Amino acid sequence: MKIDVLALFPEILAPALKTGILRRVQDADKLTVNLHNLREWATDKHKSVDDYPYGGGAGMILKPEPIFAAITALNTQETAHVVYLTPQGVPLTQALAESFSLESHLILLCGRYKGVDERVRHQLVTTELSIGDYVLSGGEIAALVLIDAIGRVLPGALGDYESAHVDSFSHDLLDHPHYTRPAAFAGMNVPEVLLSGDHKDIEKWRYAEALKRTAKHRPDLLQKLELTEEDIAILKTAGLVD
């Protein structure tokens, strides 16, 4: 797949794209990421891309002309899914990341200042996306978060393809606890079930631990699930529900 990033400070993303999983999927030709500076499409001598808001008020607004010109130039086949990174967007979830990974071409528009001219949102944007209920200096870091979430679920990104599909949120539960060698450390031991070799019991333990961790840290996620009587019994035993 191809991702074009349109930003005022695209250099923020460059180092991360050269390391780890993101480098691996690019080297494997599973992902191509192109970084573009919005000022390339500015038409005045100062390369201006923002202006004061009509009606007054604090802050600056990204102008429509350079954004329209840039997306027209990047979306030559008119098939790209245009994602605007903004705190006002729908929350990014694992399901959304996996859905985006099926697209052939994404254009990520990174917000800055007070945002973009509303006509950009009406005419060009397919999806408005937020990575959380807080405000960043700009959409570049949010774009990097999205690219990483997409990149790691592409085939070839992880040594074990299944790994990406049993992470936290993949099944609306947080991930279960993980242990590695040594079996005993500083008076703390690995749970016996993980050393038993009984894969059925191990999976049962992992599910129960994931369920308890989700109830403790993200109880809102449980509202999406139809809990069984066994699930409720696990949570009651752990003192996590009445």
C-alpha positions in Angstrom: 0.0 0.0 0.0 1.0 3.6 -0.4 0.7 6.4 2.2 1.3 10.0 1.3 1.7 12.3 4.3 0.9 16.0 3.8 2.2 18.2 6.7 3.9 21.4 7.6 6.7 19.5 9.4 7.0 16.1 7.7 10.6 15.8 8.9 9.1 14.8 12.3 8.2 11.4 10.8 11.3 10.7 8.9 13.5 9.1 11.7 10.8 6.7 12.8 10.1 5.5 9.3 13.7 4.3 9.0 13.6 2.0 12.1 12.1 -1.3 13.3 8.9 -2.7 11.9 8.2 0.3 9.6 11.5 0.0 7.9 11.0 -3.8 7.5 7.6 -3.5 5.7 9.0 -0.8 3.5 12.1 -2.8 2.6 9.7 -5.7 1.8 7.8 -3.5 -0.6 4.6 -4.0 1.5 4.4 -0.3 2.3 5.5 3.0 0.7 5.4 6.2 2.7 6.0 9.5 1.0 6.4 12.7 3.0 5.3 16.0 1.5 5.6 19.6 2.9 2.4 21.5 2.3 4.4 24.6 1.5 5.4 23.0 -1.8 1.9 24.0 -3.0 1.9 27.5 -1.7 1.8 30.1 -4.5 3.1 33.3 -2.9 6.7 34.3 -2.4 6.5 33.7 1.4 5.1 30.2 0.9 2.1 31.0 3.1 -0.3 28.2 4.0 -2.3 29.8 6.8 -4.4 32.9 7.4 -6.6 34.6 10.0 -10.1 33.2 10.6 -13.1 35.0 9.2 -15.2 36.4 12.0 -12.2 37.0 14.2 -10.8 34.9 17.1 -7.4 33.5 18.1 -5.2 31.3 16.0 -4.6 30.7 12.3 -6.4 28.5 9.8 -4.7 26.4 7.1 -5.8 27.8 3.7 -7.8 25.7 1.2 -5.8 26.5 -1.9 -2.5 24.7 -1.2 -4.4 21.7 0.4 -6.7 21.3 -2.7 -3.7 21.6 -5.0 -1.6 19.1 -3.0 -4.3 16.5 -2.8 -5.3 16.9 -6.4 -1.6 16.3 -7.3 -1.2 13.3 -5.0 -4.6 11.7 -5.8 -4.1 11.3 -9.5 -6.3 8.2 -9.7 -9.0 9.8 -7.5 -9.1 6.6 -5.5 -7.2 7.7 -2.4 -8.8 7.5 1.1 -8.0 11.0 2.6 -7.6 11.0 6.4 -7.5 14.3 8.3 -5.8 14.0 11.6 -7.7 16.2 14.1 -8.8 16.0 17.8 -12.4 16.3 16.4 -12.2 13.0 14.5 -13.5 9.5 15.3 -11.2 7.7 17.8 -8.5 5.4 16.3 -9.1 1.8 17.2 -7.4 -1.5 16.3 -10.3 -2.3 14.0 -9.9 1.0 12.2 -6.2 0.4 11.8 -6.8 -3.0 10.3 -9.5 -1.6 8.0 -7.1 1.1 6.8 -4.5 -1.5 6.1 -6.7 -2.9 3.3 -6.7 0.4 1.4 -4.3 0.7 -1.5 -3.7 4.4 -1.1 -4.0 6.7 1.9 -3.4 10.5 2.1 -2.8 11.7 5.6 -3.5 15.4 6.1 -1.9 16.7 9.3 -3.7 19.5 11.0 -1.9 22.5 12.5 -2.9 25.6 14.4 -6.7 25.9 14.7 -7.2 23.4 11.8 -8.1 23.5 8.2 -10.6 25.6 6.2 -14.0 23.9 6.5 -14.2 23.6 2.7 -11.3 21.1 2.8 -13.3 18.9 5.2 -16.4 19.0 3.1 -14.8 18.4 -0.3 -11.7 16.4 0.2 -11.7 14.4 3.5 -12.9 10.9 3.6 -12.3 10.2 7.3 -11.5 12.6 10.3 -9.4 10.7 12.8 -8.3 11.4 16.4 -5.7 9.4 18.4 -7.2 10.6 21.7 -9.0 13.3 23.7 -6.1 15.7 23.9 -4.5 18.3 21.7 -1.0 18.0 20.1 1.0 20.7 18.3 0.1 19.2 15.0 -1.1 16.0 13.2 2.4 14.7 12.4 2.7 12.6 15.5 -0.8 11.4 15.1 0.0 10.4 11.5 3.0 8.4 12.7 0.9 6.6 15.2 -1.6 5.6 12.5 1.2 4.5 10.1 2.7 2.4 12.8 -0.6 0.8 13.7 -1.2 0.0 10.0 2.3 -1.1 9.2 2.5 -3.7 12.0 -0.6 -5.6 10.7 0.7 -5.8 7.1 1.9 -9.3 6.0 5.6 -9.6 6.7 5.7 -6.9 9.4 6.1 -9.2 12.3 8.1 -12.4 12.5 5.0 -14.2 13.6 2.0 -13.0 11.6 -0.4 -14.2 14.3 1.3 -11.9 16.8 -0.4 -8.7 15.5 -3.8 -10.4 15.7 -3.6 -11.4 19.4 -2.5 -8.0 20.7 -4.5 -5.8 23.0 -7.8 -4.6 21.4 -7.7 -7.2 18.6 -10.6 -9.0 20.3 -11.9 -6.1 22.5 -9.7 -7.2 25.4 -6.4 -6.0 26.7 -3.5 -8.5 26.3 -2.8 -11.1 28.9 0.4 -11.0 31.1 3.6 -12.3 29.5 6.6 -13.9 31.1 10.0 -15.1 29.9 13.1 -16.7 31.4 14.2 -17.0 34.2 11.2 -18.9 35.8 12.1 -17.4 39.2 13.4 -13.9 39.7 13.7 -11.7 42.8 11.3 -13.9 44.7 8.7 -13.8 41.9 7.8 -17.0 40.0 6.2 -17.6 36.6 2.7 -19.0 37.0 2.9 -22.8 37.0 0.3 -23.2 34.3 2.7 -21.5 31.8 5.3 -24.2 32.6 2.9 -27.1 32.3 3.0 -27.6 28.6 -0.8 -28.0 28.6 -1.9 -25.6 25.8 -5.6 -25.8 26.6 -5.0 -24.8 30.2 -2.6 -22.1 29.1 -5.1 -20.5 26.7 -7.8 -20.7 29.4 -5.5 -18.9 31.9 -4.5 -16.3 29.3 -8.1 -15.5 28.5 -9.0 -15.2 32.2 -6.1 -12.9 32.8 -6.9 -10.7 29.8 -10.5 -10.5 31.0 -9.4 -9.4 34.5 -6.9 -6.9 33.2 -9.5 -5.4 30.9 -12.0 -5.1 33.7 -9.5 -3.4 35.9 -7.9 -1.0 33.5 -10.5 -0.5 30.7 -14.0 -1.6 32.0 -15.5 0.4 29.1 -14.3 -2.3 26.7 -16.3 -4.9 28.4 -19.5 -3.1 27.5 -18.9 -4.2 23.9 -18.8 -7.9 24.9 -21.5 -10.4 25.7 -20.0 -11.9 28.8 -20.7 -15.5 29.5 -21.6 -16.9 33.0 -18.1 -18.2 33.2 -16.7 -14.8 32.4 -18.7 -13.2 35.1 -17.7 -15.9 37.6 -14.0 -15.2 36.8 -14.5 -11.5 37.4 -16.5 -12.1 40.6 -13.8 -14.4 42.0 -11.2 -11.6 41.3 -13.5 -9.1 43.0 -13.9 -7.0 39.9 -17.7 -7.2 39.7 -20.4 -7.5 42.3 
